[in-house]
Amino acid sequence: MQALKFQKTGSFDKLSLVNIDKPMLCPGEALVRVRAAGINGSDAAAIIGMLPFVTTPRIPGRDFSGEVVEALDASGASSQEWIGAEVWGTVSERGFTSDGTFSQYVTVPITALSRKPASLNHSRAGSMTLPWLCAWITVDTLANVKEGDNVIIIGARGSIGSAAAQLCKERGARIFGTYTLLAKLIPPSYVTPIELGSKNAIREAIAKAGVQNKIDVLLDCASYDQPFNDAIVTMTPNGTSRVVVMAVHAKDGLFPVNLRTFYAKALTLKGMKSSILGPLEVKEVLDDLAKKIDSGLLEGPKEVDEVDMRNMDNVKAALQEIFTRASHVRSVIVP
């Protein structure tokens, strides 16, 4: 089979198209023919060496959508129950310490299989599993967003931020979202947009909306110090406000935080880590998301850029694009 693989980290030029053996199944596993594999910022970071826990050589990729072509039950006998099923998924360590989804085939534990939304094709489904899992962990597990909460999402146009906005809307929260490209992107009607054009743009917009000192939740999906420190000024000072950060894009992982504001507001800070959920918990989340997407309660991406795995120039360009967050359209590797 064909796959994308890097022997060493350092640059996108380390990635190449290789021919390798198809994975061998162990009892309790299914073999999935990958039809689309989402490109995430963490995939790009792994290849260029920003993630110290990545082991090499490695096939990158964490997300996938495809169909089951083989399966073995716990005894090692052939299992027909899942054969032909269209599935989607994401795994935390895949692409980092075990081979990932930028490949024609991957193995998945049968107990972790989740049927993709019937209303989405493979490219749209494969583009959204990790971002939506991260959004679900952020909104549900960490921030515990509730009906009536006032929520600021920094980076609301991104894949995690836009998914988090939908999940907050489903819970009945009032949502404020920051955007930097309002001329090219129309925010959804349920988000009050904040265009980041000045140093105090967030606090000015929140004051104008009449909710200064009444923000319950801050979801930082962009990780830049200026909007972060601007946003925490707007939060409630009674010890109930929650702040969740997704990542810090500085190479050293640092940016300055106004701790005087932080303690004066009695804020709680949590970091989002996708691996806090195990495979069975991830399956439950994806199963629930699939039902809500097919019922119309949630909406998948309207457009996705497909990148042929054999075109290395396009593959590297797509990785560079997501690493620099140069586009609001998600890309998928098509094996």
MARMI-968557 format. One record per residue (C-alpha): x, y, z; residue number from 1. Coordinates in nm, 3 decimals, padded with zeros to 5 digits. Example, Ala and Ser with C-alpha at 12.3 -4.5 7.8 and 13.67 -1.06 7.14 Angstrom:
BEGIN
+---------+---------+---------+-----+
|      xx |      yy |      zz | seq |
+---------+---------+---------+-----+
|  01.230 | -00.450 |  00.780 |   1 |
|  01.367 | -00.106 |  00.714 |   2 |
+---------+---------+---------+-----+
% end
This chain:
BEGIN
+---------+---------+---------+-----+
|      xx |      yy |      zz | seq |
+---------+---------+---------+-----+
|  00.000 |  00.000 |  00.000 |   1 |
|  00.101 |  00.365 | -00.029 |   2 |
|  00.153 |  00.600 |  00.262 |   3 |
|  00.321 |  00.929 |  00.354 |   4 |
|  00.614 |  00.882 |  00.591 |   5 |
|  00.899 |  01.080 |  00.745 |   6 |
|  01.221 |  00.921 |  00.869 |   7 |
|  01.329 |  01.229 |  01.064 |   8 |
|  01.160 |  01.549 |  01.174 |   9 |
|  01.272 |  01.895 |  01.069 |  10 |
|  01.075 |  02.014 |  00.767 |  11 |
|  00.795 |  01.916 |  00.533 |  12 |
|  01.063 |  01.804 |  00.286 |  13 |
|  01.127 |  01.510 |  00.520 |  14 |
|  00.788 |  01.369 |  00.418 |  15 |
|  00.778 |  01.129 |  00.121 |  16 |
|  00.543 |  00.884 | -00.051 |  17 |
|  00.641 |  00.523 |  00.021 |  18 |
|  00.523 |  00.172 | -00.060 |  19 |
|  00.486 | -00.047 |  00.249 |  20 |
|  00.305 | -00.363 |  00.352 |  21 |
| -00.062 | -00.346 |  00.442 |  22 |
| -00.115 | -00.362 |  00.822 |  23 |
| -00.169 | -00.709 |  00.972 |  24 |
| -00.482 | -00.750 |  01.182 |  25 |
| -00.475 | -00.867 |  01.542 |  26 |
| -00.780 | -01.028 |  01.708 |  27 |
| -01.043 | -00.765 |  01.781 |  28 |
| -00.928 | -00.529 |  01.506 |  29 |
| -01.076 | -00.400 |  01.181 |  30 |
| -00.892 | -00.293 |  00.866 |  31 |
| -01.024 |  00.037 |  00.730 |  32 |
| -00.967 |  00.155 |  00.373 |  33 |
| -00.899 |  00.527 |  00.424 |  34 |
| -01.090 |  00.751 |  00.184 |  35 |
| -01.001 |  01.082 |  00.346 |  36 |
| -00.766 |  01.183 |  00.628 |  37 |
| -00.799 |  01.528 |  00.781 |  38 |
| -00.492 |  01.752 |  00.797 |  39 |
| -00.449 |  01.906 |  01.142 |  40 |
| -00.204 |  02.157 |  01.277 |  41 |
| -00.065 |  01.886 |  01.504 |  42 |
|  00.022 |  01.677 |  01.197 |  43 |
|  00.230 |  01.962 |  01.059 |  44 |
|  00.389 |  02.029 |  01.399 |  45 |
|  00.485 |  01.661 |  01.430 |  46 |
|  00.662 |  01.658 |  01.093 |  47 |
|  00.867 |  01.973 |  01.150 |  48 |
|  00.974 |  01.864 |  01.499 |  49 |
|  00.775 |  02.091 |  01.730 |  50 |
|  00.635 |  01.797 |  01.931 |  51 |
|  00.915 |  01.629 |  02.130 |  52 |
|  00.716 |  01.312 |  02.201 |  53 |
|  00.687 |  01.213 |  01.831 |  54 |
|  00.889 |  00.902 |  01.748 |  55 |
|  01.038 |  00.823 |  01.408 |  56 |
|  01.012 |  00.685 |  01.148 |  57 |
|  00.643 |  00.772 |  01.139 |  58 |
|  00.334 |  00.790 |  00.918 |  59 |
|  00.152 |  01.109 |  01.026 |  60 |
| -00.224 |  01.167 |  01.046 |  61 |
| -00.485 |  01.134 |  01.321 |  62 |
| -00.825 |  01.165 |  01.150 |  63 |
| -00.987 |  00.933 |  00.899 |  64 |
| -01.305 |  00.840 |  00.717 |  65 |
| -01.337 |  00.520 |  00.516 |  66 |
| -01.492 |  00.176 |  00.501 |  67 |
| -01.419 | -00.148 |  00.685 |  68 |
| -01.276 | -00.415 |  00.452 |  69 |
| -01.169 | -00.682 |  00.703 |  70 |
| -01.235 | -00.760 |  01.069 |  71 |
| -01.133 | -01.024 |  01.324 |  72 |
| -01.331 | -01.100 |  01.639 |  73 |
| -01.168 | -01.151 |  01.977 |  74 |
| -01.088 | -01.514 |  01.893 |  75 |
| -00.916 | -01.420 |  01.568 |  76 |
| -01.195 | -01.547 |  01.344 |  77 |
| -01.330 | -01.340 |  01.058 |  78 |
| -01.614 | -01.109 |  01.164 |  79 |
| -01.873 | -00.994 |  00.911 |  80 |
| -02.072 | -00.749 |  01.124 |  81 |
| -01.874 | -00.439 |  01.026 |  82 |
| -01.764 | -00.534 |  00.674 |  83 |
| -01.859 | -00.256 |  00.432 |  84 |
| -01.952 | -00.011 |  00.710 |  85 |
| -01.855 |  00.352 |  00.652 |  86 |
| -01.671 |  00.472 |  00.961 |  87 |
| -01.487 |  00.777 |  01.089 |  88 |
| -01.247 |  00.830 |  01.376 |  89 |
| -00.949 |  00.990 |  01.542 |  90 |
| -00.690 |  00.859 |  01.787 |  91 |
| -00.471 |  01.068 |  02.015 |  92 |
| -00.137 |  00.887 |  01.980 |  93 |
| -00.184 |  00.789 |  01.615 |  94 |
|  00.060 |  00.979 |  01.396 |  95 |
|  00.282 |  01.053 |  01.696 |  96 |
|  00.398 |  00.726 |  01.856 |  97 |
|  00.217 |  00.485 |  01.623 |  98 |
|  00.159 |  00.508 |  01.249 |  99 |
| -00.119 |  00.738 |  01.138 | 100 |
| -00.385 |  00.783 |  00.877 | 101 |
| -00.200 |  00.938 |  00.583 | 102 |
| -00.213 |  00.592 |  00.435 | 103 |
| -00.437 |  00.371 |  00.225 | 104 |
| -00.523 |  00.146 |  00.521 | 105 |
| -00.531 |  00.170 |  00.900 | 106 |
| -00.626 | -00.072 |  01.176 | 107 |
| -00.887 |  00.021 |  01.437 | 108 |
| -01.014 | -00.174 |  01.740 | 109 |
| -01.363 | -00.303 |  01.658 | 110 |
| -01.490 | -00.168 |  01.990 | 111 |
| -01.381 |  00.183 |  01.885 | 112 |
| -01.550 |  00.186 |  01.542 | 113 |
| -01.800 |  00.467 |  01.486 | 114 |
| -02.026 |  00.497 |  01.183 | 115 |
| -01.974 |  00.826 |  01.004 | 116 |
| -02.270 |  01.062 |  00.948 | 117 |
| -02.468 |  00.929 |  00.652 | 118 |
| -02.530 |  01.286 |  00.535 | 119 |
| -02.158 |  01.361 |  00.491 | 120 |
| -01.922 |  01.226 |  00.227 | 121 |
| -01.585 |  01.088 |  00.332 | 122 |
| -01.396 |  01.412 |  00.271 | 123 |
| -01.625 |  01.621 |  00.488 | 124 |
| -01.641 |  01.355 |  00.760 | 125 |
| -01.266 |  01.294 |  00.755 | 126 |
| -01.194 |  01.664 |  00.796 | 127 |
| -01.375 |  01.711 |  01.126 | 128 |
| -01.321 |  01.429 |  01.377 | 129 |
| -01.029 |  01.570 |  01.578 | 130 |
| -01.148 |  01.934 |  01.574 | 131 |
| -01.496 |  01.833 |  01.685 | 132 |
| -01.359 |  01.599 |  01.952 | 133 |
| -01.145 |  01.884 |  02.085 | 134 |
| -01.443 |  02.119 |  02.076 | 135 |
| -01.661 |  01.866 |  02.260 | 136 |
| -01.397 |  01.813 |  02.532 | 137 |
| -01.359 |  02.190 |  02.566 | 138 |
| -01.728 |  02.279 |  02.582 | 139 |
| -01.862 |  01.977 |  02.770 | 140 |
| -01.587 |  01.829 |  02.987 | 141 |
| -01.366 |  02.127 |  03.070 | 142 |
| -01.576 |  02.444 |  03.048 | 143 |
| -01.910 |  02.278 |  03.127 | 144 |
| -02.096 |  02.538 |  02.922 | 145 |
| -02.455 |  02.576 |  03.041 | 146 |
| -02.772 |  02.745 |  02.925 | 147 |
| -02.749 |  03.120 |  02.980 | 148 |
| -02.368 |  03.133 |  02.993 | 149 |
| -02.193 |  03.420 |  02.816 | 150 |
| -01.906 |  03.272 |  02.614 | 151 |
| -01.615 |  03.430 |  02.425 | 152 |
| -01.444 |  03.216 |  02.162 | 153 |
| -01.109 |  03.352 |  02.045 | 154 |
| -01.053 |  03.211 |  01.697 | 155 |
| -01.416 |  03.140 |  01.615 | 156 |
| -01.348 |  03.095 |  01.244 | 157 |
| -01.111 |  02.800 |  01.301 | 158 |
| -01.208 |  02.435 |  01.292 | 159 |
| -01.220 |  02.392 |  01.671 | 160 |
| -01.363 |  02.738 |  01.738 | 161 |
| -01.646 |  02.705 |  01.485 | 162 |
| -01.734 |  02.359 |  01.618 | 163 |
| -01.730 |  02.491 |  01.976 | 164 |
| -01.965 |  02.770 |  01.872 | 165 |
| -02.220 |  02.515 |  01.745 | 166 |
| -02.192 |  02.311 |  02.065 | 167 |
| -02.232 |  02.623 |  02.281 | 168 |
| -02.538 |  02.722 |  02.078 | 169 |
| -02.686 |  02.376 |  02.132 | 170 |
| -02.650 |  02.428 |  02.507 | 171 |
| -02.824 |  02.766 |  02.499 | 172 |
| -02.524 |  02.992 |  02.559 | 173 |
| -02.476 |  03.344 |  02.425 | 174 |
| -02.168 |  03.344 |  02.204 | 175 |
| -01.918 |  03.616 |  02.114 | 176 |
| -01.652 |  03.516 |  01.862 | 177 |
| -01.338 |  03.689 |  01.738 | 178 |
| -01.262 |  03.705 |  01.366 | 179 |
| -00.982 |  03.866 |  01.167 | 180 |
| -01.126 |  03.817 |  00.816 | 181 |
| -01.483 |  03.939 |  00.845 | 182 |
| -01.474 |  04.072 |  00.488 | 183 |
| -01.424 |  03.720 |  00.356 | 184 |
| -01.619 |  03.519 |  00.611 | 185 |
| -01.976 |  03.575 |  00.725 | 186 |
| -02.011 |  03.462 |  01.089 | 187 |
| -02.313 |  03.244 |  01.175 | 188 |
| -02.617 |  03.431 |  01.303 | 189 |
| -02.588 |  03.284 |  01.652 | 190 |
| -02.241 |  03.435 |  01.707 | 191 |
| -02.191 |  03.804 |  01.788 | 192 |
| -01.874 |  03.883 |  01.590 | 193 |
| -01.578 |  04.074 |  01.730 | 194 |
| -01.331 |  04.193 |  01.469 | 195 |
| -00.979 |  04.206 |  01.606 | 196 |
| -00.865 |  04.542 |  01.479 | 197 |
| -00.753 |  04.723 |  01.795 | 198 |
| -00.576 |  04.646 |  02.123 | 199 |
| -00.894 |  04.649 |  02.331 | 200 |
| -01.137 |  04.523 |  02.066 | 201 |
| -01.280 |  04.246 |  02.285 | 202 |
| -01.348 |  04.448 |  02.598 | 203 |
| -01.495 |  04.731 |  02.387 | 204 |
| -01.733 |  04.490 |  02.210 | 205 |
| -01.834 |  04.323 |  02.537 | 206 |
| -01.899 |  04.660 |  02.703 | 207 |
| -02.108 |  04.767 |  02.404 | 208 |
| -02.314 |  04.449 |  02.441 | 209 |
| -02.378 |  04.533 |  02.808 | 210 |
| -02.211 |  04.224 |  02.952 | 211 |
| -01.885 |  04.365 |  03.093 | 212 |
| -01.782 |  04.156 |  03.396 | 213 |
| -02.045 |  03.900 |  03.297 | 214 |
| -01.849 |  03.662 |  03.072 | 215 |
| -01.868 |  03.311 |  03.218 | 216 |
| -01.645 |  03.117 |  02.976 | 217 |
| -01.344 |  03.201 |  02.760 | 218 |
| -01.240 |  02.944 |  02.500 | 219 |
| -00.903 |  03.038 |  02.352 | 220 |
| -00.866 |  02.854 |  02.022 | 221 |
| -00.596 |  03.084 |  01.881 | 222 |
| -00.344 |  03.134 |  02.163 | 223 |
| -00.219 |  03.488 |  02.116 | 224 |
| -00.143 |  03.690 |  02.428 | 225 |
| -00.306 |  04.022 |  02.328 | 226 |
| -00.664 |  03.897 |  02.272 | 227 |
| -00.632 |  03.654 |  02.564 | 228 |
| -00.541 |  03.928 |  02.811 | 229 |
| -00.803 |  04.158 |  02.662 | 230 |
| -01.072 |  03.892 |  02.705 | 231 |
| -01.005 |  03.799 |  03.068 | 232 |
| -01.078 |  04.160 |  03.169 | 233 |
| -01.442 |  04.101 |  03.070 | 234 |
| -01.505 |  03.794 |  03.288 | 235 |
| -01.717 |  03.763 |  03.600 | 236 |
| -01.523 |  03.826 |  03.924 | 237 |
| -01.710 |  03.582 |  04.148 | 238 |
| -01.491 |  03.272 |  04.106 | 239 |
| -01.722 |  03.085 |  03.866 | 240 |
| -01.560 |  03.183 |  03.532 | 241 |
| -01.373 |  02.919 |  03.334 | 242 |
| -01.086 |  02.968 |  03.085 | 243 |
| -00.981 |  02.686 |  02.850 | 244 |
| -00.679 |  02.706 |  02.619 | 245 |
| -00.622 |  02.478 |  02.318 | 246 |
| -00.253 |  02.533 |  02.242 | 247 |
|  00.024 |  02.790 |  02.241 | 248 |
|  00.176 |  02.840 |  01.899 | 249 |
|  00.498 |  03.007 |  02.012 | 250 |
|  00.787 |  02.765 |  01.970 | 251 |
|  00.880 |  02.788 |  02.337 | 252 |
|  00.516 |  02.743 |  02.442 | 253 |
|  00.510 |  03.072 |  02.633 | 254 |
|  00.320 |  03.398 |  02.625 | 255 |
|  00.264 |  03.661 |  02.897 | 256 |
| -00.055 |  03.646 |  03.105 | 257 |
| -00.183 |  03.934 |  03.318 | 258 |
| -00.194 |  03.746 |  03.646 | 259 |
| -00.321 |  04.052 |  03.835 | 260 |
| -00.639 |  04.036 |  03.629 | 261 |
| -00.644 |  03.659 |  03.661 | 262 |
| -00.644 |  03.654 |  04.041 | 263 |
| -00.867 |  03.962 |  04.070 | 264 |
| -01.130 |  03.776 |  03.864 | 265 |
| -01.071 |  03.449 |  04.056 | 266 |
| -01.051 |  03.262 |  03.726 | 267 |
| -01.000 |  02.890 |  03.665 | 268 |
| -00.763 |  02.791 |  03.383 | 269 |
| -00.768 |  02.452 |  03.210 | 270 |
| -00.575 |  02.313 |  02.916 | 271 |
| -00.744 |  02.105 |  02.648 | 272 |
| -00.580 |  01.770 |  02.576 | 273 |
| -00.756 |  01.540 |  02.329 | 274 |
| -00.612 |  01.224 |  02.484 | 275 |
| -00.797 |  01.268 |  02.814 | 276 |
| -01.068 |  01.054 |  02.654 | 277 |
| -01.003 |  00.688 |  02.581 | 278 |
| -01.105 |  00.506 |  02.258 | 279 |
| -01.447 |  00.400 |  02.388 | 280 |
| -01.523 |  00.753 |  02.512 | 281 |
| -01.415 |  00.895 |  02.176 | 282 |
| -01.649 |  00.651 |  02.003 | 283 |
| -01.938 |  00.769 |  02.223 | 284 |
| -01.867 |  01.132 |  02.133 | 285 |
| -01.845 |  01.057 |  01.759 | 286 |
| -02.160 |  00.843 |  01.767 | 287 |
| -02.347 |  01.130 |  01.934 | 288 |
| -02.209 |  01.385 |  01.688 | 289 |
| -02.306 |  01.166 |  01.390 | 290 |
| -02.667 |  01.142 |  01.511 | 291 |
| -02.691 |  01.517 |  01.564 | 292 |
| -02.536 |  01.595 |  01.225 | 293 |
| -02.771 |  01.358 |  01.046 | 294 |
| -03.070 |  01.504 |  01.234 | 295 |
| -02.970 |  01.862 |  01.146 | 296 |
| -02.894 |  01.974 |  01.502 | 297 |
| -02.528 |  02.022 |  01.410 | 298 |
| -02.372 |  02.107 |  01.075 | 299 |
| -02.060 |  01.965 |  00.913 | 300 |
| -01.826 |  02.166 |  00.690 | 301 |
| -01.975 |  02.310 |  00.372 | 302 |
| -01.652 |  02.275 |  00.176 | 303 |
| -01.328 |  02.079 |  00.200 | 304 |
| -01.012 |  02.089 | -00.010 | 305 |
| -00.906 |  01.743 | -00.129 | 306 |
| -00.531 |  01.681 | -00.164 | 307 |
| -00.411 |  01.381 | -00.365 | 308 |
| -00.160 |  01.191 | -00.151 | 309 |
|  00.057 |  01.127 | -00.457 | 310 |
|  00.107 |  01.499 | -00.528 | 311 |
|  00.381 |  01.586 | -00.282 | 312 |
|  00.390 |  01.955 | -00.376 | 313 |
|  00.022 |  01.990 | -00.293 | 314 |
|  00.059 |  01.784 |  00.024 | 315 |
|  00.339 |  02.009 |  00.153 | 316 |
|  00.148 |  02.323 |  00.056 | 317 |
| -00.158 |  02.201 |  00.250 | 318 |
|  00.055 |  02.126 |  00.557 | 319 |
|  00.214 |  02.471 |  00.537 | 320 |
| -00.126 |  02.632 |  00.499 | 321 |
| -00.274 |  02.474 |  00.809 | 322 |
|  00.045 |  02.536 |  01.008 | 323 |
|  00.025 |  02.908 |  00.932 | 324 |
| -00.358 |  02.907 |  00.950 | 325 |
| -00.373 |  03.073 |  00.610 | 326 |
| -00.715 |  02.937 |  00.509 | 327 |
| -01.054 |  02.884 |  00.671 | 328 |
| -01.121 |  02.579 |  00.450 | 329 |
| -01.010 |  02.244 |  00.588 | 330 |
| -00.800 |  02.007 |  00.378 | 331 |
| -00.794 |  01.628 |  00.364 | 332 |
| -00.542 |  01.380 |  00.227 | 333 |
| -00.706 |  01.149 | -00.027 | 334 |
| -00.507 |  00.822 | -00.057 | 335 |
+---------+---------+---------+-----+
% end
